[in-house]
Amino acid sequence: MKIPVKNIEETFEEIAGPEGVQVYRLLKNKEDVNEFNIAEKLKITINQLRNIIYKFEKYNLLTSIRKKDRKKGWYIYFFTLNPKQIDDTVVQLVRDKMSIIEKQLDREKAHQFYLCPNRCVRQTIENAMENQFMCHECGSLLDAENNDKTINKMQKRIEELNIKLKELSK
C-alpha cells in the first residue's frame, strides 16, 4: 500500500503539530540524522525537538540510535523514520477517528438532549430532569434540542472517513 505524502503529512501534523511535519520532511529518505542538526535546521531547542520525537515514538514512527559524545560526555541521538509503521499509523488514526465518531453518533441517536439558550450546558433528558430542566450555570430554562443536523454531520463524516480508508487501503 502506498500512502500519499499529503495524508502522511496530515498524520504527522495531527500527532505533533506543524513542527512534526517539518521534522518528518527533514528525516524523509534519510538515515541516522543527528538530533542537533534537526534542531538547528528547524531553529528549535533540543528539548522542543525531543518532545516532538516522544510523540512520534508513541506510534513507533522512527527508530533511533544513541552514541556518547566523547568530548562532552552527553548522549547524542540519531533518528530514522520507520516507513512501514508510518503507513500503518495513517490508517490506524483514520480508523480511530471513525470509531470515536461512531460512538458519538450512537450516543446522539440514543438520547434526547436539552440545551441552555445561552449555550452554557447541553444535557441528556435524564440530567435535565434532575435539574428540573433549569441550567445549573445561569438558571435559564432548558430547550429541547433537535439533533438531526448533528446526526447527519456525523454520518457524513463517517462516510468521508470510510472513503478515505478505502483510498488508503488500495
C-alpha positions in Angstrom: 0.0 0.0 0.0 1.3 3.4 -1.0 0.0 6.2 1.2 0.0 9.7 -0.4 2.5 12.2 1.1 -0.4 14.6 1.8 -2.0 12.0 4.1 1.3 11.2 5.8 2.0 14.9 6.5 -1.6 15.4 7.8 -0.9 12.5 10.2 2.4 13.9 11.4 0.7 17.3 12.0 -2.1 15.6 13.9 0.4 13.9 16.1 2.9 16.7 16.7 1.7 19.9 15.1 3.3 21.9 12.3 6.8 21.2 13.7 6.0 17.5 13.4 5.6 17.9 9.6 8.9 19.8 9.4 10.7 17.0 11.3 9.1 14.4 9.0 10.3 16.3 5.9 13.9 16.5 7.3 14.0 12.8 8.2 12.3 11.6 5.0 14.5 9.4 2.9 17.5 9.8 5.3 19.0 7.6 7.9 20.6 8.3 11.3 20.0 12.1 11.3 21.7 13.8 14.3 19.2 15.4 16.7 21.3 18.6 16.9 21.2 19.0 13.1 17.5 18.7 13.1 17.0 21.2 15.9 19.4 23.7 14.2 17.7 23.5 10.9 14.2 24.0 12.4 15.5 26.7 14.8 14.1 25.0 17.9 15.7 23.8 21.1 16.8 20.2 21.7 14.0 19.9 24.3 11.4 21.0 21.8 12.7 18.5 19.3 12.7 15.7 21.9 9.1 16.5 22.8 8.1 16.0 19.2 10.2 12.9 19.0 8.4 11.5 22.1 5.1 12.0 20.3 6.4 10.1 17.3 7.8 7.3 19.5 4.3 6.8 20.9 3.3 5.5 17.5 6.7 3.8 16.8 7.2 6.1 13.8 11.0 6.2 14.0 14.0 4.3 15.2 16.9 5.8 17.0 20.5 5.0 18.0 22.3 6.6 20.8 26.0 7.4 20.8 28.1 9.1 23.5 29.9 12.3 22.7 33.5 11.8 23.8 34.2 15.5 24.4 31.1 16.5 26.4 30.0 13.1 27.7 26.4 13.6 26.5 24.4 11.1 24.5 23.5 12.2 21.0 20.5 10.6 19.3 20.3 9.7 15.6 16.9 9.2 14.1 15.5 7.3 11.1 11.8 7.1 10.0 10.1 3.8 10.1 8.2 3.8 6.7 6.1 0.6 7.3 4.9 1.9 10.6 4.1 5.3 9.1 1.6 3.7 6.7 0.0 1.6 9.4 -0.3 4.7 11.7 -2.0 6.8 9.0 -4.6 4.1 8.5 -5.0 3.4 12.3 -5.6 7.1 13.1 -8.4 7.2 10.4 -9.9 4.1 12.0 -9.6 5.7 15.5 -11.4 8.9 14.3 -14.1 6.8 12.7 -14.6 4.8 15.9 -14.9 7.9 18.1 -17.4 9.5 15.8 -19.4 6.2 15.6 -19.6 6.1 19.4 -20.7 9.8 19.5 -23.3 9.0 16.8 -24.7 6.2 18.8 -25.0 8.5 21.9 -26.7 11.2 19.8 -29.2 8.7 18.4 -29.9 7.1 21.9 -30.6 10.3 23.8 -32.8 13.3 23.7 -30.8 16.4 24.6 -31.7 19.7 26.2 -29.8 22.9 25.6 -29.4 26.1 27.5 -30.5 29.1 25.4 -27.2 30.8 26.5 -25.2 27.6 25.4 -24.0 27.0 28.9 -24.8 23.3 29.0 -26.2 20.5 26.9 -27.7 17.7 28.9 -29.5 14.4 28.3 -33.1 14.2 29.3 -32.2 12.3 32.5 -29.7 15.0 33.6 -32.1 17.8 32.6 -34.9 16.2 34.7 -32.6 16.0 37.8 -32.1 19.8 37.4 -35.8 20.5 36.8 -34.9 21.5 33.2 -33.0 24.5 34.5 -29.4 25.4 33.6 -27.2 25.0 36.6 -24.9 27.6 35.2 -27.2 30.6 34.5 -30.6 29.4 35.7 -32.3 29.6 32.3 -35.0 27.1 31.2 -33.5 24.4 29.0 -34.9 23.8 25.5 -35.3 20.5 23.8 -32.7 20.2 21.1 -33.3 18.8 17.6 -30.0 17.0 17.0 -30.9 15.8 13.4 -28.3 18.2 11.9 -25.6 16.8 14.3 -26.5 13.2 13.4 -26.4 14.0 9.7 -23.0 15.7 10.0 -21.6 12.7 11.9 -23.0 10.2 9.4 -21.5 12.3 6.5 -18.1 12.5 8.3 -18.2 8.7 8.8 -18.8 8.2 5.1 -15.9 10.5 4.3 -13.6 8.6 6.6 -14.8 5.3 5.0 -13.9 6.6 1.6 -10.5 7.8 2.8 -9.9 4.5 4.4 -10.7 2.7 1.2 -8.3 5.0 -0.7 -5.6 4.4 1.8 -6.0 0.6 1.6 -5.5 0.4 -2.1 
